[in-house]
């Protein structure tokens, strides 16, 4: 059986690439298809042995560096990838990968990280962030996104089976495509992120890219009214200068952290703080794998990855409003009940999101769907 794996683009290591790496390890004979491939040499060891095919965007001017600017061409580019001769196609999609063209005798399974956020329910936020809410450019952007939604809906019909990375995304898939999706959570490196080192220290910690939707500003603002608590903020991004200007003296920015430093801080902090509405949120599981309680905004993936106090075996506290006041109240609630939120509960909960568990569930799902497909031929 010939297997093709389709991925949106290979430009950096993130959650989608962790899923892709696991898929390639499960299907070592698979060939990889993607819009562009600019992954640095130091991050490519897991790609060895796989033939890699890219689209025409890889070869046009500035296609490698400014591939996002070619979003209007991506539906066409993904449809030009030639998958004839492959029996099984697995797409890993948060943008256009699921839109590859397949025939009636080919099985297409798509692992969906999310329907395109900027085309669907988060369109208005993205246009506002990009400064495209007014004028001629704004009008053209809205027309393009309208056409992109039509294409996205149509291509969902060409997928035989959909897998969502969380129940939250399964609901988004149902709303967007009117399709049911199986839920298999993405893999988290629970072997690397594990308890260790000394005891907890007297600081709180958060880590994320400094972009608007991560809402790091809410976390920073919450500590203005908690002057006797200390906050460490890891990450970098376009919001960093604004965040530094608004930060009170008890907030310290430590820049980008490598995995070792991230694990060290998760092992030592009183609790890990998170304010974004995420599709899943791998970093929240990484913190719990280190035995670290989590205080997170109670929407999206966090409702599936954090066991809210006072539930049995609780691993953290969820707050209901995406405001600094609600977060501040959650921190105080956590401090009153932190003895009930045990590190061993956090670790046990995180282990269900391990690489081994992901491989087991994906392989079983693919085998079941292959068997049903072959019987129907």
URUR-V876026 format. One record per backbone hydrogen bond with DSSP energy under -0.5 kcal/mol. NH is the residue of the N-H (numbers start at 1). CO is the residue of the C=O. If there is no record, write none. Layout:
# URUR-V876026
nh=NH co=CO
nh=NH co=CO
This chain:
# URUR-V876026
nh=4 co=88
nh=5 co=31
nh=6 co=90
nh=7 co=33
nh=8 co=92
nh=10 co=36
nh=11 co=9
nh=14 co=12
nh=18 co=14
nh=19 co=15
nh=20 co=16
nh=21 co=17
nh=22 co=18
nh=23 co=19
nh=24 co=20
nh=25 co=21
nh=26 co=22
nh=27 co=23
nh=30 co=27
nh=31 co=3
nh=32 co=51
nh=33 co=5
nh=34 co=53
nh=35 co=7
nh=35 co=8
nh=38 co=10
nh=39 co=10
nh=43 co=40
nh=44 co=41
nh=47 co=44
nh=48 co=45
nh=50 co=47
nh=53 co=32
nh=55 co=34
nh=55 co=35
nh=58 co=35
nh=58 co=55
nh=59 co=56
nh=60 co=56
nh=60 co=57
nh=63 co=60
nh=66 co=62
nh=69 co=66
nh=70 co=67
nh=71 co=68
nh=73 co=70
nh=74 co=70
nh=74 co=71
nh=75 co=71
nh=77 co=73
nh=78 co=74
nh=79 co=75
nh=80 co=76
nh=80 co=77
nh=81 co=78
nh=83 co=81
nh=86 co=83
nh=87 co=2
nh=88 co=2
nh=89 co=107
nh=90 co=4
nh=91 co=89
nh=91 co=109
nh=92 co=6
nh=93 co=91
nh=93 co=111
nh=99 co=96
nh=100 co=97
nh=106 co=103
nh=107 co=87
nh=108 co=106
nh=109 co=89
nh=109 co=107
nh=110 co=161
nh=111 co=91
nh=111 co=109
nh=112 co=110
nh=112 co=163
nh=113 co=93
nh=113 co=111
nh=114 co=93
nh=119 co=116
nh=120 co=116
nh=122 co=117
nh=123 co=120
nh=126 co=122
nh=127 co=123
nh=128 co=124
nh=129 co=125
nh=130 co=126
nh=131 co=128
nh=132 co=127
nh=138 co=134
nh=139 co=135
nh=140 co=136
nh=141 co=137
nh=142 co=138
nh=143 co=139
nh=144 co=140
nh=145 co=141
nh=146 co=142
nh=147 co=143
nh=148 co=144
nh=149 co=145
nh=150 co=146
nh=151 co=147
nh=152 co=148
nh=153 co=149
nh=154 co=150
nh=155 co=151
nh=156 co=152
nh=157 co=153
nh=157 co=154
nh=158 co=155
nh=159 co=156
nh=160 co=108
nh=161 co=108
nh=163 co=110
nh=164 co=182
nh=165 co=112
nh=170 co=166
nh=171 co=167
nh=172 co=168
nh=173 co=169
nh=174 co=170
nh=175 co=171
nh=176 co=172
nh=177 co=173
nh=178 co=173
nh=178 co=174
nh=179 co=173
nh=182 co=162
nh=184 co=164
nh=184 co=182
nh=186 co=165
nh=188 co=353
nh=190 co=188
nh=193 co=189
nh=194 co=192
nh=195 co=289
nh=201 co=268
nh=203 co=201
nh=204 co=230
nh=205 co=271
nh=206 co=232
nh=208 co=234
nh=210 co=236
nh=211 co=209
nh=214 co=211
nh=215 co=212
nh=218 co=215
nh=219 co=215
nh=220 co=216
nh=221 co=217
nh=222 co=218
nh=223 co=219
nh=223 co=220
nh=224 co=221
nh=225 co=221
nh=225 co=222
nh=226 co=223
nh=229 co=226
nh=231 co=250
nh=232 co=204
nh=233 co=252
nh=234 co=206
nh=234 co=232
nh=235 co=255
nh=239 co=210
nh=240 co=237
nh=243 co=239
nh=244 co=240
nh=245 co=241
nh=246 co=242
nh=247 co=243
nh=251 co=248
nh=252 co=231
nh=254 co=233
nh=255 co=233
nh=262 co=258
nh=263 co=259
nh=264 co=260
nh=265 co=261
nh=266 co=262
nh=267 co=263
nh=268 co=264
nh=269 co=265
nh=270 co=203
nh=272 co=293
nh=273 co=205
nh=274 co=295
nh=275 co=214
nh=278 co=276
nh=278 co=299
nh=284 co=281
nh=285 co=281
nh=285 co=282
nh=286 co=282
nh=287 co=283
nh=288 co=284
nh=289 co=285
nh=290 co=286
nh=290 co=287
nh=291 co=288
nh=292 co=287
nh=294 co=315
nh=295 co=272
nh=296 co=294
nh=296 co=317
nh=297 co=274
nh=298 co=319
nh=299 co=297
nh=301 co=278
nh=302 co=299
nh=303 co=300
nh=304 co=301
nh=305 co=301
nh=306 co=302
nh=308 co=306
nh=309 co=316
nh=311 co=308
nh=314 co=311
nh=315 co=307
nh=316 co=307
nh=317 co=294
nh=319 co=296
nh=323 co=321
nh=327 co=323
nh=328 co=324
nh=329 co=325
nh=330 co=326
nh=331 co=327
nh=332 co=328
nh=333 co=329
nh=334 co=330
nh=335 co=331
nh=336 co=332
nh=337 co=333
nh=338 co=334
nh=340 co=337
nh=341 co=338
nh=342 co=340
nh=346 co=342
nh=347 co=343
nh=348 co=344
nh=349 co=345
nh=350 co=346
nh=351 co=347
nh=352 co=349
nh=353 co=350
nh=354 co=351
nh=355 co=188
nh=358 co=354
nh=359 co=355
nh=360 co=356
nh=361 co=357
nh=362 co=358
nh=363 co=359
nh=364 co=360
nh=365 co=361
nh=366 co=362
nh=367 co=363
nh=368 co=364
nh=369 co=365
nh=370 co=366
nh=371 co=367
nh=372 co=368
nh=373 co=369
nh=374 co=370
nh=375 co=371
nh=376 co=372
nh=377 co=373
nh=377 co=374
